[in-house]
Amino acid sequence: MGMLSEFKAFAAKGNVVDMAVGIIIGAAFGKIVSSFVGDLIMPPLGLLIGGVDFSDLAITLKQAEGAAPAVVLAYGKFIQTVIDFLIVAFAIFIGIKAVNQLKRKEAEAPSLPPAPTRDQQLLEEIRDLLKAQQRS
């Protein structure tokens, strides 16, 4: 089997397409969470801790000289990224927990036996009639 046909078989599998869709949706979800954290969570949090904007927090290691930019440790951006991660992780945790609860409820729910088909009902009637004939 040639490499091209192997790739075609791999790409044609449904799980590859599902994975691609998941990655695209995940990237969009990441943007939503970043906006949520940066625009809605961080301003009140910064206000609570004295008006600190995390994204501006940095330590300058070396001042800018001429055309050379300053060397800084932007730990505020790191804090922002960690908070983004924690919110995404918590959202995923809540989502997975909800799905697991639904699956658990489905597994615990007593399943009723399926109703007999018309053929099965006729066979039961025939059986009952034959038993009745044997008794008489």
DRENDO-1510 file (C-alpha; in Angstrom, 1 decimal, always signed):
<recs>
REC; n; res; u; v; w
REC; 1; MET; +0.0; +0.0; +0.0 .
REC; 2; GLY; +1.5; +3.3; -1.0 .
REC; 3; MET; +2.0; +6.2; +1.3 .
REC; 4; LEU; -0.7; +8.3; -0.6 .
REC; 5; SER; -3.3; +5.5; -0.2 .
REC; 6; GLU; -2.4; +5.0; +3.5 .
REC; 7; PHE; -2.8; +8.8; +4.1 .
REC; 8; LYS; -6.1; +8.7; +2.2 .
REC; 9; ALA; -7.4; +5.8; +4.4 .
REC; 10; PHE; -6.2; +7.7; +7.6 .
REC; 11; ALA; -7.8; +11.0; +6.6 .
REC; 12; ALA; -11.0; +9.3; +5.6 .
REC; 13; LYS; -11.6; +7.9; +9.0 .
REC; 14; GLY; -14.3; +9.6; +11.0 .
REC; 15; ASN; -12.2; +10.1; +14.1 .
REC; 16; VAL; -9.7; +12.4; +12.2 .
REC; 17; VAL; -12.6; +14.6; +11.1 .
REC; 18; ASP; -14.0; +14.6; +14.6 .
REC; 19; MET; -10.6; +15.6; +16.0 .
REC; 20; ALA; -10.3; +18.4; +13.5 .
REC; 21; VAL; -13.7; +19.8; +14.5 .
REC; 22; GLY; -12.8; +19.5; +18.2 .
REC; 23; ILE; -9.6; +21.4; +17.6 .
REC; 24; ILE; -11.4; +24.2; +15.7 .
REC; 25; ILE; -14.1; +24.5; +18.4 .
REC; 26; GLY; -11.4; +24.4; +21.1 .
REC; 27; ALA; -9.5; +27.3; +19.5 .
REC; 28; ALA; -12.7; +29.3; +19.4 .
REC; 29; PHE; -13.6; +28.4; +23.0 .
REC; 30; GLY; -10.1; +29.5; +24.0 .
REC; 31; LYS; -10.7; +32.9; +22.5 .
REC; 32; ILE; -14.0; +33.1; +24.4 .
REC; 33; VAL; -12.4; +32.2; +27.7 .
REC; 34; SER; -9.6; +34.6; +27.1 .
REC; 35; SER; -12.0; +37.4; +26.6 .
REC; 36; PHE; -14.1; +36.3; +29.6 .
REC; 37; VAL; -11.1; +36.3; +31.8 .
REC; 38; GLY; -9.4; +39.4; +30.4 .
REC; 39; ASP; -12.5; +41.6; +30.0 .
REC; 40; LEU; -14.9; +40.3; +32.8 .
REC; 41; ILE; -12.9; +38.6; +35.5 .
REC; 42; MET; -9.6; +40.4; +35.7 .
REC; 43; PRO; -10.9; +44.1; +36.0 .
REC; 44; PRO; -12.9; +43.4; +39.2 .
REC; 45; LEU; -10.1; +41.2; +40.5 .
REC; 46; GLY; -7.6; +43.9; +39.9 .
REC; 47; LEU; -9.9; +46.4; +41.6 .
REC; 48; LEU; -10.2; +44.2; +44.6 .
REC; 49; ILE; -6.4; +43.9; +45.0 .
REC; 50; GLY; -5.8; +47.6; +44.6 .
REC; 51; GLY; -6.2; +48.4; +40.9 .
REC; 52; VAL; -3.5; +46.1; +39.7 .
REC; 53; ASP; -3.7; +45.0; +36.1 .
REC; 54; PHE; -1.9; +41.6; +35.9 .
REC; 55; SER; -1.0; +42.0; +32.2 .
REC; 56; ASP; +1.1; +45.1; +33.1 .
REC; 57; LEU; +3.1; +43.4; +35.9 .
REC; 58; ALA; +6.7; +42.9; +34.9 .
REC; 59; ILE; +10.2; +43.2; +36.2 .
REC; 60; THR; +12.7; +45.1; +34.0 .
REC; 61; LEU; +16.0; +43.3; +33.9 .
REC; 62; LYS; +17.7; +45.7; +31.5 .
REC; 63; GLN; +16.5; +49.1; +30.3 .
REC; 64; ALA; +16.0; +49.8; +26.7 .
REC; 65; GLU; +19.2; +51.2; +25.0 .
REC; 66; GLY; +18.9; +52.8; +21.6 .
REC; 67; ALA; +17.2; +50.4; +19.2 .
REC; 68; ALA; +17.5; +47.5; +21.6 .
REC; 69; PRO; +14.3; +46.9; +23.5 .
REC; 70; ALA; +14.1; +46.5; +27.3 .
REC; 71; VAL; +14.5; +43.0; +28.7 .
REC; 72; VAL; +11.6; +42.2; +31.0 .
REC; 73; LEU; +10.1; +39.3; +32.9 .
REC; 74; ALA; +6.4; +39.7; +32.1 .
REC; 75; TYR; +5.1; +37.6; +35.0 .
REC; 76; GLY; +1.7; +39.4; +34.9 .
REC; 77; LYS; +1.0; +37.8; +31.5 .
REC; 78; PHE; +2.0; +34.5; +33.0 .
REC; 79; ILE; -0.5; +35.0; +35.9 .
REC; 80; GLN; -3.1; +35.9; +33.3 .
REC; 81; THR; -2.4; +32.7; +31.3 .
REC; 82; VAL; -2.6; +30.6; +34.5 .
REC; 83; ILE; -5.9; +32.1; +35.4 .
REC; 84; ASP; -7.2; +31.4; +31.8 .
REC; 85; PHE; -6.0; +27.8; +32.1 .
REC; 86; LEU; -7.7; +27.3; +35.5 .
REC; 87; ILE; -11.0; +28.7; +34.2 .
REC; 88; VAL; -10.8; +26.5; +31.0 .
REC; 89; ALA; -9.9; +23.4; +33.1 .
REC; 90; PHE; -12.8; +24.1; +35.5 .
REC; 91; ALA; -15.3; +24.6; +32.6 .
REC; 92; ILE; -14.1; +21.3; +31.1 .
REC; 93; PHE; -14.4; +19.6; +34.5 .
REC; 94; ILE; -17.9; +20.8; +35.0 .
REC; 95; GLY; -18.9; +19.7; +31.4 .
REC; 96; ILE; -17.4; +16.2; +31.8 .
REC; 97; LYS; -19.0; +15.9; +35.3 .
REC; 98; ALA; -22.4; +16.7; +33.8 .
REC; 99; VAL; -21.9; +14.2; +31.0 .
REC; 100; ASN; -20.8; +11.5; +33.4 .
REC; 101; GLN; -23.9; +12.1; +35.6 .
REC; 102; LEU; -26.1; +11.7; +32.6 .
REC; 103; LYS; -24.4; +8.5; +31.6 .
REC; 104; ARG; -24.7; +7.2; +35.2 .
REC; 105; LYS; -28.4; +8.0; +35.3 .
REC; 106; GLU; -28.9; +6.2; +32.0 .
REC; 107; ALA; -27.0; +3.2; +33.4 .
REC; 108; GLU; -29.0; +3.2; +36.7 .
REC; 109; ALA; -32.4; +3.7; +35.0 .
REC; 110; PRO; -34.3; +0.4; +34.9 .
REC; 111; SER; -34.7; -0.6; +31.4 .
REC; 112; LEU; -38.1; -2.1; +30.6 .
REC; 113; PRO; -38.1; -5.1; +28.3 .
REC; 114; PRO; -39.2; -4.2; +24.8 .
REC; 115; ALA; -42.9; -4.8; +24.0 .
REC; 116; PRO; -43.5; -8.0; +22.2 .
REC; 117; THR; -43.9; -7.7; +18.5 .
REC; 118; ARG; -47.0; -8.7; +16.7 .
REC; 119; ASP; -45.4; -12.0; +15.6 .
REC; 120; GLN; -44.5; -12.8; +19.2 .
REC; 121; GLN; -48.0; -12.0; +20.3 .
REC; 122; LEU; -49.4; -14.4; +17.7 .
REC; 123; LEU; -47.0; -17.1; +18.7 .
REC; 124; GLU; -48.0; -16.7; +22.4 .
REC; 125; GLU; -51.7; -17.0; +21.4 .
REC; 126; ILE; -51.0; -20.1; +19.3 .
REC; 127; ARG; -49.0; -21.6; +22.3 .
REC; 128; ASP; -51.9; -20.9; +24.7 .
REC; 129; LEU; -54.4; -22.4; +22.3 .
REC; 130; LEU; -52.3; -25.6; +21.9 .
REC; 131; LYS; -52.0; -25.9; +25.7 .
REC; 132; ALA; -55.8; -25.5; +26.0 .
REC; 133; GLN; -56.4; -28.2; +23.4 .
REC; 134; GLN; -54.1; -30.6; +25.1 .
REC; 135; ARG; -55.9; -30.3; +28.4 .
REC; 136; SER; -59.3; -31.1; +26.9 .
</recs>
